[in-house]
Amino acid sequence: MKYRSVLKYLLAAIGIMFMLSISEIPNIKYETIKTVDKNATKATKALFVNLQKLAKDHILFGHQDALAYGVEWDDWHKKKSDVKDVCGKYPAVYGWDMSKLGKYKHNIDSVDFKHMRNWMKEVYKMGGINTVSWHLDNFHGGSSWDIGENVVSTILPDGAKHQAYLAKLDLFAEFVKSLRVGFIFKKDIPIIFRPFHEHTGHWFWWGKGHCTPDQYKALWRFTVEYLRDEKGLHNILYAYSPDIFLDKAHYLECYPGDEYVDILGFDDYHDVGESGNIEDLIKRLRMIVELAEEKGKIAALTETGHEAIPHHKWWTEKVLKNIKSDTLASKIAWMLVWRNARPTHHYAPYPNHKSAPDFIEFSKDPMILFSEDLPAVYKIK
């Protein structure tokens, strides 16, 4: 009995010392990192800093729904990826979408939310990075693409649909709070949240012509403050992500302010496709990198790709060569290509696709990083 008592007190003392070490001793490094959430978890702030560092010399490769399905397969219980099957490595960045959350058990692309949660945890354990978009349904009925009226004004405080919007945010917060790993000491998984994206386009109800810049800014600020201050989510970095833009003034037209944005991204399918000019992509990348450096933010190509990748040298000749040719444009933290749904609708290669050999060469370039190439992005050394 005596030995049991000694052991009991010894374990208690170790526990107290451990708790003191993680909660009472200030860490100046983390306290000085400026993110939207000053109380962001250490892992979240570390991710911010490490993405800034990596962007100086590297671009992380990302893929939407990479673990959920691919071209001609859909097998949720295996850790499978078209990208891994082609080049032997998993993506570094993974995109997921919250559309239909709370309405159906699966999202707009038939990804089960329960399985999504498990995949996001797996990504974190692999050392990868999770990004989240939200094709939020129109609050007056229909999908994100139903654009008949000014929806934004109705979901702002005092609007007729404000409570409905709060209910959606509550569901989102519940999902984010479930992204925890660990047996005894649970850790919140950091995510990059990219709401109300592509707003310089007209196809979503929050886009061009469907709300004013001031309304868009108000919605963004309210969303951040509600998730951070009311729901207590401290594991989120916030990404601002318009579609293609003309100049810096156009890019910043709906910008909610430095205190509400961690990442300056944009989505660009046009410039990398048949009718686009790759030099325009480089100009736009250069602009967001310049803005990110001025503001202490991170720049990223948050969505891109060429559907079905018709050119067998697209990866090295169209994308990599041109981005590497510009010292500023190449300082984006990541590029994410869209999903692999079927042979006619995919944005990453799959085994035996004609661009697969070129993608292998792309993956070998020291500038491009995959999951296996990443340092410990959730820690600061």
PyMOL commands that set and color helices and strands:
alter all, ss='L'
color gray80, all
select helices_A, chain A and resi 2-23+28-31+42-54+82-87+113-126+151-155+162-177+213-230+248-251+258-260+278-295+314-324+329-331+356-364+371-373
alter helices_A, ss='H'
color red, helices_A
select strands_A, chain A and resi 59-64+93-97+129-133+180-181+187-188+191-194+236-240+263-268+298-304+334-337+368-369
alter strands_A, ss='S'
color yellow, strands_A
deselect
rebuild
show_as cartoon
